[in-house]
Structures are given as C-alpha cells and as structure tokens.
Amino acid sequence: MIAEFPKIALILTGGGARAAYQVGVLSALRELLPKPQRNPFPILCGSSAGSINAAMIAVWSEAFDTAIENLLFFWRNCHASDVYRTHSPGWFASLKPCCLNKRRSLLDNAPLKALLSRSIDFGRLDSAIANAALHSLSITCSGYDSGQSVSFFQGRTDLEPWQHPQSCGAHVKLTVDHLMASVAIPFVFPAVKINREYFGDGAMRQTSPVSPAIQFGADKVLAIGDGYICGEAYRGNGGSYPSSARIAGQVLSSVYLDNLSQDLDRAKRINALLPMIPEELWREKNVCYRQIEIMAITPSERLDQLAEQHASCLPGAVRKMLCGTGATDAGGGALVSYLLFEPSYTQALIDLGYRDAMVRRDELTTFFEVFY
C-alpha cells in the first residue's frame, strides 16, 4: 500500500522551454524503477514551467508510465506557435516605446492556454487523491499586489493552508489558470488574475522552493532544476560590453536557478546540524525540525550554449524582435533558451536530462531503494 512507503516529493522549477530537461531525467527514472507504472512521487511541487510537468504527472499519477509518455509527446511536439503568437495585426508596431506601456506583455501566450487545456485534465486529480496515488500537487505563483509567493495546492482533505511573511499555501481546486499564472515570465507573458489578485511567474518570489514539500510532510525530496551549476566561475576576456540579451539572461537565471541552489544548500546544512542538537532543546523551544533526504539533478552543460546551436529554429518574427538585443549573437543564448519551444531544442534537452540521470543511476537507485 502507498502508506507503507516514505513520502517522496518531486520539486520542479523551470523557465520556459528549458523545462524539457526535466522530462529527460524523469524518462530515465522510469526505466530505473522496477515498477514504472507506480507513481513514485505522491507529493508534486511545481513552479514556472516546471508546474506544467508537475501537473501532467499529477493528473496521470495512477499510471506513471503513461504520465511520462504524455510528457515526452508534449515536449517533443511543442512548437513556438503552440505557446505564443507573434503575427497578430500591428504586433511589431506595438513594440514601439510609445506603445509598450499599453501592452500587457511582449508576447501573447493564448495558444499555450489552449494547448494546456487539451493536454491536462484537472478533473482527474480527485480520483488520484481518493485512490492514494497522489497526496498533493502544488503550483506556485507570485502575487503582483501582495508580493507573496503563493503555493496553490490540491490534495488530501486534511491538508492545512499555511501563512508565512513572504509566502503562503492555499488549498484550492486547481485549474489551467493557475498554470498560466505560474508560467507567466515577467514582461514576456501576461499576468493572470486569480480571485482578487494578478499573479505571475512562480519562481519570482519563491525564495524557498523546497518549502511546500516540507509543509506536506515529505520524507525525501528529489529536485530537478534547469540551470547549470558550475563548480568554478567562468570569466570572459572582458573585451565587450554585455548585450541586453546577456543581461536579461542573467536576470532570469537569478530567478530560476539561484533560489533553488541556495535553498538546497540551506537544507543540506540543516540536515548536517540536526544530529548535533539535543532533542530536549527542540522541545524547550517548541521547534519541530526533522532530517529530510535531498537529491538534486541539474544540467551538466550550459543550456544557453545549447540554445545557441538551435537559435535558427526560432520563428522569423521572434528572431527579428530579438536581433537588436544580441540574443541571436554569440553569447546571447540565455534569453533564447527560455523562448525556444521547438522540437530540435527540446529534444536536445530531453537527451541531456536522460544522460545526466543515467550517469547518476546508482544514486537514484539508492534514493528509491524502498521500491526495489
């Protein structure tokens, strides 16, 4: 029975097309598990584009193998035209400085809402929860009025909402609007109104991506990011001023990569400190800390450099828009990597994720040893 197994949480943070990397990791994991039809992640936490992957696993959590097949189909067949449109009348004219303030976003991602509505049936969540295949699914968004990171979640009826100074959890019926809000890259895609507030990309104010999993009582956490974490900083020759695209790419990396890596590092330090603290001191201070096993998988290669190799696949209108920013020049691939929803790039990301997971197959087998 599900209750006999530890509660393993999957944390998926992602930015735009880069989230395809996560699917490659999950595809490898399906091969490594002895019973791939069984969902190994009763707790699923997604933010930004990672919320799409989390939601698709959740609605098919009663058939994990099918969930991965659906994810592979989704990302292998996704085109930029399925995510945003750039050929509406007057679109280029509206990019003039005098018109920008009137636009809600740089790109119109209405096609993405239609695609997600067809691909993800949130009506399946109730059955998955009732049959104990799913404990909880959270989709994190950032509120533009409150400044809070809000984790909207659907799960077991005994789950309580939470409130912290900069974050909170709300028990709701999840819909495609929550996904659209979570993936709304600032300036690029429009914010989405949920109840009384407009929400944007879930990674913006999410300083602790691991927090929702802890709130749900996870015993183990597998986090899959989409940012290359290098051991040694790379320094260029300093010969040219950074382009607008390179600066924008660094800003986006600070949103999607830095928070996850810092939170994982913080959690590992807490795990190391806990055995040194006497249990009676915990009781005295009324603090309930516990050790949580954590494993993280991130790309072994820079995704911006990979995106540069496939930048020519961007729709012509988008290339025209980005050429003045330096995004299509050498070193400008960071910005392109978020918008390059084209099969050649997403398949390259899937392949990289698969290879990275298989290199760590022994670690993954140990992490999931309870299933063997």
Secondary structure as UniProt FT lines:
FT   HELIX           2..4
FT   STRAND          8..14
FT   HELIX           16..19
FT   HELIX           20..32
FT   TURN            36..37
FT   STRAND          43..48
FT   HELIX           50..59
FT   TURN            60..62
FT   HELIX           64..76
FT   HELIX           80..83
FT   TURN            89..92
FT   HELIX           93..95
FT   HELIX           97..100
FT   TURN            101..102
FT   HELIX           110..119
FT   HELIX           122..124
FT   HELIX           125..130
FT   TURN            131..132
FT   STRAND          136..143
FT   TURN            144..146
FT   STRAND          149..155
FT   TURN            157..158
FT   STRAND          162..163
FT   STRAND          167..171
FT   HELIX           176..182
FT   TURN            186..188
FT   STRAND          192..194
FT   TURN            195..196
FT   STRAND          197..200
FT   TURN            202..203
FT   TURN            209..210
FT   HELIX           211..215
FT   TURN            216..217
FT   STRAND          220..224
FT   HELIX           244..256
FT   HELIX           258..273
FT   HELIX           274..276
FT   HELIX           279..285
FT   STRAND          293..297
FT   HELIX           303..310
FT   HELIX           311..313
FT   HELIX           316..322
FT   HELIX           323..325
FT   TURN            326..328
FT   TURN            330..331
FT   HELIX           333..339
FT   HELIX           343..359
FT   HELIX           361..367
FT   HELIX           369..371
//
